Amino acid sequence: MSNTRVDIYTKFACGFCVRAKHLLSSKGVEFNELDVTMGGPNRDEMLRRAPMARTVPQIFIGDVYVGGSDELVALEREGKLDALLTEG
């Protein structure tokens, strides 16, 4: 479905991360999963992109910062997610 790059920062055993990944997968969206469980460069990158982020998942669709799982689900509920995924 998507030609737009989707990045999702996750941690091991995160239920909200599983929820977000499931929604994206159910729409046929390929995404780049970046694990921040142990910190490191992926976490540093996440904080550069979303300086106020303190939880996971943190989701980016193209250059758009979506936020977390709740925000992703809200976009889907409002009928706005497909358009965002096909932009770019």
C-alpha positions in Angstrom: 0.0 0.0 0.0 2.7 2.5 1.0 5.5 4.0 -1.0 6.2 6.2 1.9 8.9 5.3 4.4 7.5 4.3 7.8 9.8 4.2 10.8 8.6 2.8 14.1 10.8 2.9 17.3 10.0 0.0 19.6 11.0 -1.9 22.7 10.9 -5.6 23.5 7.6 -6.9 25.0 5.8 -3.6 24.4 2.1 -4.2 23.9 1.5 -0.8 22.3 4.3 -1.5 19.8 2.7 -4.8 18.9 -0.6 -3.0 18.4 0.9 -0.4 16.1 2.9 -2.9 14.1 -0.3 -5.1 13.7 -2.3 -2.2 12.4 0.4 -1.3 9.8 0.9 -4.9 8.8 -2.9 -5.4 8.4 -2.8 -2.6 5.9 0.1 -4.2 4.0 2.5 -1.5 5.1 6.2 -2.4 5.2 7.9 -0.5 8.0 11.4 -0.1 9.4 11.4 -1.3 13.0 14.1 0.4 15.2 14.6 -1.3 18.5 15.5 1.1 21.4 15.2 -1.5 24.2 18.8 -1.2 25.2 19.2 2.5 24.3 22.1 3.1 21.9 22.1 4.9 18.5 18.5 4.0 17.6 17.3 5.7 20.8 19.5 8.7 20.2 18.0 9.0 16.7 14.5 8.7 18.1 15.1 11.5 20.5 16.6 13.7 17.8 13.5 13.2 15.7 11.0 13.5 18.6 12.8 15.3 21.5 9.9 15.0 23.9 9.4 11.2 23.3 9.6 9.2 26.5 7.5 6.2 25.5 7.3 3.7 22.6 6.3 3.2 20.0 7.3 6.5 18.2 6.0 6.4 14.6 7.1 8.5 11.6 5.4 8.3 8.2 7.6 10.0 5.7 8.6 13.3 7.4 5.4 13.3 9.5 5.7 12.6 13.2 2.6 10.6 14.1 3.3 10.0 17.7 2.5 6.7 19.4 0.1 3.8 19.0 -3.0 5.8 20.1 -2.3 8.5 17.6 -1.8 5.9 14.8 -5.2 4.2 15.7 -6.9 7.7 15.8 -5.6 8.4 12.3 -7.1 5.1 11.1 -10.4 5.7 12.9 -10.7 9.2 11.3 -9.9 7.8 7.9 -6.7 9.8 7.5 -4.1 7.1 7.7 -4.4 5.8 4.2 -3.9 9.2 2.7 -0.8 9.8 4.9 0.6 6.4 3.8 0.2 7.2 0.1 1.6 10.7 0.2 5.2 11.1 -0.9 
